[in-house]
Amino acid sequence: MYSKVFYKRPKPKPKTESMMIFLCIIASFSSMTAAVVSVLMVMLFPTPYCNTNANTCNAAFSAYMSATQALATKLLAENDTIVFDQTVSNWDDAYSTTTGKYTVKCTGMYTFTWTICGDAKKYAGGQLGEWGTYLMQGTIIIGAVHTDTEEWSDHDCSTGCVTRYVFSGDEIYLKTGFYHQGVLLSMKDQSRTTFSGWKIFE
């Protein structure tokens, strides 16, 4: 017969806690410093007290509409999804240039922004460019923007920005809203119609 003796590690003394907090602060200055501090933390304190690489789930995308795609918007009906077919950045391929939807992979607080440019002069039917757009989280409207060209051969842009907590699996996208006519304007080297988003924190 024998008995097991369990050793319960005592709580660190205030002076030790201060040292650990100091090392955690130093670790945040650079990746090289963090590596050195990590070694010191393991040597001095077997139980880790800070994580210098805690934010491992990153998310960001930036998309815009090509000129060809912009001209095709004259065919959109009310409540249709607006597709941005080009990307500047697309972390983890979470934004689809086919469906126009961003699928959230990392739950957290995000900022989404979009710029809608209306163009009257390129529409064959001669209508002015007026667009109402909704930013959607699934079936929920979380943002709205309206832009309107007030005269012929004119264009106008409006920008919306929303910060919201979203969940893994949510689809974030733009759709035509309460009213629209004409076509959208988007040219690579001039005014672009865009849709972007990025995670702020968990």
Salt bridges, closest charged atoms under 4 A:
ASP92 OD2 - LYS105 NZ 3.61
GLU130 OE2 - HIS146 NE2 2.92
GLU171 OE1 - LYS101 NZ 3.53
GLU202 OE2 - LYS199 NZ 2.82
